[in-house]
């Protein structure tokens, strides 16, 4: 394994470990594959601990956070990447946004009774909790640039499969994704404490010859009408190998801090030669502020302001970071 991230974290041999909350880009040139991998620790634990969601909801949101940082850190410009699901399941809304270069915030909306019923029935898999709906992936460059949004159906599938389907159909890039979430107990000064961890990996097939990327279910191409079922697509050996290797990864490896991203990539691809690149740090960092919320309230009508007053004050709580902001109605008196 070669790399340009030496000097970060602890060391093994001649390369360093980027550590938690850091996305590591990589390439396997002999297999025409590129990707990113990450392990989330304190950042994820802070976000989930702040909300105190039921465990199945926390696990689902953690997967969404991993997916968002894997995709968002690929942006080559200043902007925002937003991943959002809207479904008919017990967890009807997940929102995660990544703002360059490193800020992450997230929240979930759920029906407490339906989630409790799912837990009692032992039906807490992502497919059941999400149900049917859509997942939207939005790229916002800000300013006067037009937002780009891709929407994919979510029909009883995992977030991994939905995201893979998005890249296959919308971007026409063969993609494989792995996500894993864990709770780990650590001994501290006051005894054992459980904390959230997660890990993820995305690998994509990007050969120089674009026709090698063609898959049987990709749209487009010069295919005569009615001839789709007669065409024979041979899977590319390089991509078949990448997928097979990624499928060998255990959830425990993805989230285990003793493995680390670089060690995991070495385990997977050392026979083919894997190269890692400078990592990108991700932080629990909400963009809300008193000034921003006051600016929003300033656009309310006098009637809306009056309806927002409780016990002589207006209190607004950020859904992302749970920070509360208190205002006096007098601050919004219209002349």
C-alpha positions as CSV (number, residue, x, y, z in Angstrom):
1,X,0.0,0.0,0.0
2,X,1.2,3.4,-0.9
3,X,-0.1,6.7,0.5
4,X,0.3,10.4,1.0
5,X,-1.4,10.5,4.4
6,X,1.6,9.6,6.5
7,X,2.1,11.4,9.8
8,X,-1.6,11.2,10.7
9,X,-2.6,9.2,13.8
10,X,-0.7,6.1,14.8
11,X,1.5,4.2,12.4
12,X,1.9,0.7,11.1
13,X,4.9,0.0,9.0
14,X,5.4,2.9,6.5
15,X,1.9,4.3,6.4
16,X,-0.2,6.2,8.9
17,X,-3.7,5.9,10.1
18,X,-6.1,8.7,9.5
19,X,-8.2,7.7,12.5
20,X,-11.9,8.2,13.3
21,X,-14.1,10.8,11.6
22,X,-11.9,11.0,8.6
23,X,-12.8,10.0,5.0
24,X,-9.9,8.3,3.1
25,X,-10.0,8.2,-0.7
26,X,-8.4,5.3,-2.4
27,X,-7.8,3.7,-5.8
28,X,-7.0,0.2,-7.0
29,X,-5.5,1.1,-10.4
30,X,-5.1,-2.5,-11.5
31,X,-8.8,-3.0,-11.1
32,X,-9.9,0.4,-12.5
33,X,-11.6,1.1,-9.2
34,X,-11.8,4.2,-7.0
35,X,-13.6,4.9,-3.7
36,X,-13.6,6.2,-0.2
37,X,-13.8,4.6,3.2
38,X,-14.5,6.0,6.7
39,X,-14.9,5.1,10.3
40,X,-17.0,7.5,12.5
41,X,-16.5,7.7,16.2
42,X,-16.9,10.7,18.5
43,X,-18.6,12.8,15.8
44,X,-21.3,10.2,15.3
45,X,-21.7,9.5,19.0
46,X,-22.2,13.3,19.7
47,X,-24.9,13.6,17.1
48,X,-26.8,10.5,18.2
49,X,-26.3,11.2,21.9
50,X,-27.8,14.7,21.6
51,X,-31.0,13.4,20.1
52,X,-31.4,10.2,22.3
53,X,-33.5,8.4,19.6
54,X,-34.7,4.8,20.1
55,X,-31.8,2.5,19.1
56,X,-33.3,1.4,15.8
57,X,-33.8,5.0,14.7
58,X,-30.2,5.8,15.8
59,X,-28.8,2.9,13.8
60,X,-30.7,4.0,10.7
61,X,-29.7,7.6,10.9
62,X,-26.1,6.5,11.5
63,X,-26.1,4.6,8.2
64,X,-27.5,7.7,6.5
65,X,-24.7,9.8,8.0
66,X,-22.0,7.4,6.8
67,X,-23.5,7.4,3.3
68,X,-23.7,11.2,3.2
69,X,-20.1,11.8,4.2
70,X,-18.9,9.1,1.7
71,X,-20.7,10.9,-1.1
72,X,-20.4,14.5,0.2
73,X,-16.6,14.5,0.6
74,X,-16.3,13.8,-3.1
75,X,-17.4,17.4,-3.9
76,X,-14.7,19.4,-5.7
77,X,-16.3,22.8,-5.0
78,X,-17.7,24.8,-2.1
79,X,-21.2,23.7,-1.5
80,X,-23.6,21.3,0.2
81,X,-24.6,17.7,-0.3
82,X,-27.9,16.6,1.2
83,X,-29.3,13.1,1.6
84,X,-32.9,12.8,2.5
85,X,-35.5,10.0,2.7
86,X,-39.3,10.5,2.8
87,X,-41.2,7.3,3.3
88,X,-44.4,5.8,4.8
89,X,-42.5,3.7,7.4
90,X,-42.2,4.2,11.1
91,X,-39.1,6.4,10.4
92,X,-40.7,8.7,7.8
93,X,-37.9,11.2,7.4
94,X,-34.1,11.1,7.5
95,X,-32.1,14.2,6.7
96,X,-28.3,14.5,6.6
97,X,-26.4,17.4,5.1
98,X,-22.7,17.8,4.5
99,X,-21.3,21.3,3.9
100,X,-17.8,21.7,2.5
101,X,-15.2,21.3,3.7
102,X,-16.2,19.2,6.7
103,X,-19.5,20.1,8.5
104,X,-22.1,17.4,9.1
105,X,-25.5,17.6,10.7
106,X,-28.4,15.2,10.8
107,X,-31.8,14.4,12.3
108,X,-34.6,11.8,12.0
109,X,-38.4,12.1,12.3
110,X,-40.3,9.0,13.4
111,X,-43.6,7.7,14.9
112,X,-42.7,6.7,18.5
113,X,-45.6,4.2,18.7
114,X,-44.9,2.5,15.4
115,X,-41.2,2.3,16.2
116,X,-42.0,0.8,19.7
117,X,-44.3,-1.7,18.0
118,X,-41.6,-2.7,15.5
119,X,-39.1,-3.2,18.3
120,X,-41.6,-5.4,20.2
121,X,-42.1,-7.5,17.1
122,X,-38.4,-7.7,16.4
123,X,-38.9,-6.0,13.0
124,X,-36.2,-3.3,13.1
125,X,-34.5,-3.9,9.8
126,X,-34.0,-0.8,7.7
127,X,-36.5,-2.1,5.1
128,X,-39.3,-2.3,7.6
129,X,-38.5,1.0,9.4
130,X,-38.3,3.0,6.1
131,X,-41.1,1.3,4.2
132,X,-41.8,2.8,0.7
133,X,-41.0,6.2,-0.5
134,X,-38.0,8.1,-2.0
135,X,-34.5,9.1,-1.3
136,X,-33.3,12.4,-2.7
137,X,-29.6,13.2,-3.2
138,X,-29.1,17.0,-3.7
139,X,-26.0,18.9,-4.7
140,X,-26.2,22.6,-3.9
141,X,-23.3,24.9,-5.0
142,X,-25.0,28.0,-3.6
143,X,-25.0,31.4,-5.1
144,X,-26.7,31.6,-8.5
145,X,-25.8,28.0,-9.4
146,X,-28.7,25.6,-10.1
147,X,-29.2,22.8,-7.6
148,X,-28.9,19.3,-8.9
149,X,-31.2,16.6,-7.4
150,X,-31.4,12.9,-8.1
151,X,-34.4,11.0,-6.7
152,X,-34.6,7.2,-6.5
153,X,-37.5,5.0,-5.3
154,X,-37.1,3.4,-1.9
155,X,-39.2,0.2,-1.9
156,X,-38.3,-2.1,1.0
157,X,-34.6,-1.9,0.3
158,X,-31.5,-1.1,2.4
159,X,-29.8,2.3,2.1
160,X,-26.9,0.5,0.5
161,X,-29.0,-1.0,-2.3
162,X,-30.9,2.2,-2.9
163,X,-27.7,4.2,-3.3
164,X,-26.2,1.6,-5.5
165,X,-29.3,1.7,-7.7
166,X,-29.1,5.5,-7.9
167,X,-25.5,5.4,-9.3
168,X,-26.3,2.5,-11.6
169,X,-29.4,4.2,-13.1
170,X,-28.8,8.0,-12.8
171,X,-25.0,8.2,-13.0
172,X,-24.4,5.0,-14.9
173,X,-21.5,4.1,-12.7
174,X,-21.2,0.6,-11.4
175,X,-21.0,1.1,-7.6
176,X,-20.8,-1.1,-4.5
177,X,-21.4,0.3,-1.0
178,X,-21.1,-1.2,2.5
179,X,-22.4,0.5,5.7
180,X,-22.2,-0.8,9.3
181,X,-23.2,0.6,12.7
182,X,-22.1,-0.6,16.1
183,X,-22.4,0.2,19.8
184,X,-19.2,-0.4,21.7
185,X,-18.6,-0.4,25.5
186,X,-15.5,1.2,26.8
187,X,-14.2,1.5,30.4
188,X,-13.9,5.0,31.7
189,X,-13.3,6.7,35.0
190,X,-16.9,6.1,36.0
191,X,-17.2,2.6,34.7
192,X,-18.3,1.3,31.3
193,X,-19.9,3.6,28.8
194,X,-21.5,2.6,25.5
195,X,-20.7,4.8,22.4
196,X,-21.8,4.7,18.8
197,X,-19.5,3.9,16.0
198,X,-20.0,3.3,12.3
199,X,-18.0,2.5,9.1
200,X,-18.5,2.6,5.4
201,X,-16.9,2.0,2.1
202,X,-17.9,2.9,-1.5
203,X,-16.1,1.5,-4.5
204,X,-16.8,2.5,-8.1
205,X,-15.7,1.1,-11.5
206,X,-14.2,3.8,-13.6
207,X,-12.1,2.3,-16.5
208,X,-10.7,4.5,-19.2
209,X,-12.8,2.7,-21.8
210,X,-16.3,3.7,-20.9
211,X,-17.9,0.8,-22.7
212,X,-16.4,-1.5,-20.1
213,X,-18.8,0.1,-17.5
214,X,-21.9,-1.1,-19.4
215,X,-24.2,-3.2,-17.2
216,X,-27.3,-5.1,-18.5
217,X,-29.7,-2.9,-16.6
218,X,-28.2,0.5,-17.5
219,X,-30.4,2.8,-19.5
220,X,-29.4,4.3,-22.9
221,X,-27.2,3.0,-25.5
222,X,-28.0,2.0,-29.1
223,X,-30.2,-1.0,-28.3
224,X,-32.9,-1.9,-30.8
225,X,-36.4,-1.8,-29.4
226,X,-37.4,-5.3,-28.2
227,X,-33.9,-6.6,-28.4
228,X,-33.0,-6.0,-24.7
229,X,-33.7,-9.6,-23.6
230,X,-31.5,-11.0,-26.4
231,X,-28.4,-9.1,-25.6
232,X,-25.7,-10.9,-23.7
233,X,-23.6,-8.8,-21.3
234,X,-20.5,-10.4,-19.9
235,X,-19.5,-8.9,-16.5
236,X,-16.1,-7.2,-16.6
237,X,-13.7,-9.4,-14.7
238,X,-12.1,-6.4,-12.9
239,X,-15.4,-5.2,-11.5
240,X,-16.5,-8.7,-10.6
241,X,-13.4,-9.0,-8.5
242,X,-13.9,-5.6,-6.8
243,X,-17.4,-6.5,-5.8
244,X,-16.4,-10.0,-4.6
245,X,-13.7,-8.5,-2.4
246,X,-15.9,-5.8,-0.9
247,X,-18.6,-8.4,-0.2
248,X,-16.1,-10.2,2.1
249,X,-16.0,-7.3,4.5
250,X,-17.7,-8.0,7.8
251,X,-19.7,-5.4,9.6
252,X,-17.4,-5.7,12.6
253,X,-14.3,-4.8,10.4
254,X,-16.0,-1.7,9.1
255,X,-16.6,-0.3,12.5
256,X,-13.7,-1.7,14.6
257,X,-11.2,1.0,15.6
258,X,-8.5,-1.7,16.0
259,X,-8.8,-2.4,12.3
260,X,-8.8,1.1,10.9
261,X,-9.6,2.2,7.4
262,X,-6.1,1.8,5.9
263,X,-5.6,-1.7,7.4
264,X,-9.0,-2.7,6.0
265,X,-8.2,-1.5,2.5
266,X,-4.9,-3.3,2.7
267,X,-6.7,-6.5,3.7
268,X,-9.0,-6.2,0.7
269,X,-6.8,-5.1,-2.1
270,X,-3.1,-5.6,-1.2
271,X,-2.7,-8.3,-3.9
272,X,-3.8,-5.7,-6.5
273,X,-2.1,-2.7,-5.1
274,X,-4.2,-0.1,-3.3
275,X,-3.2,3.5,-2.9
276,X,-4.7,5.9,-0.3
277,X,-4.8,9.7,-0.6
278,X,-4.9,12.7,1.8
279,X,-8.0,12.3,4.0
280,X,-10.9,14.6,4.7
281,X,-11.9,15.4,8.2
282,X,-15.7,15.5,9.0
283,X,-17.1,17.3,12.1
284,X,-20.3,17.6,14.0
285,X,-21.0,21.2,13.1
286,X,-24.5,22.6,12.7
287,X,-24.9,25.8,10.7
288,X,-27.7,27.2,12.9
289,X,-27.2,30.5,14.8
290,X,-29.3,33.1,16.6
291,X,-28.8,35.5,13.8
292,X,-30.0,33.1,11.1
293,X,-33.1,32.1,13.1
294,X,-33.9,35.7,13.9
295,X,-33.6,36.6,10.2
296,X,-36.2,33.8,9.4
297,X,-38.6,35.1,12.2
298,X,-38.2,38.6,10.9
299,X,-40.1,37.5,7.7
300,X,-43.1,36.4,9.8
301,X,-46.2,38.5,9.8
302,X,-47.4,40.1,13.0
303,X,-50.1,37.4,13.2
304,X,-47.5,34.6,12.8
305,X,-45.3,36.2,15.5
306,X,-48.2,36.4,17.9
307,X,-49.1,32.8,17.3
308,X,-45.5,31.8,18.0
309,X,-45.4,33.4,21.5
310,X,-45.7,31.0,24.5
311,X,-45.3,32.3,28.1
312,X,-44.3,35.7,26.8
313,X,-41.4,34.4,24.6
314,X,-40.6,32.8,21.3
315,X,-38.5,29.7,21.6
316,X,-37.1,27.9,18.6
317,X,-35.2,24.6,18.8
318,X,-33.0,23.5,16.0
319,X,-34.0,20.0,14.7
320,X,-30.4,19.2,13.8
321,X,-28.5,20.1,16.9
322,X,-31.2,20.6,19.5
323,X,-29.9,24.0,20.4
324,X,-32.7,26.3,21.7
325,X,-32.9,30.1,20.9
326,X,-35.2,32.4,22.9
327,X,-36.5,35.7,21.6
328,X,-38.7,38.5,22.9
329,X,-41.7,39.3,20.7
330,X,-40.6,42.9,20.9
331,X,-37.7,42.1,18.7
332,X,-40.1,41.6,15.8
333,X,-42.4,44.6,16.3
334,X,-43.4,45.9,12.9
335,X,-43.4,49.7,12.4
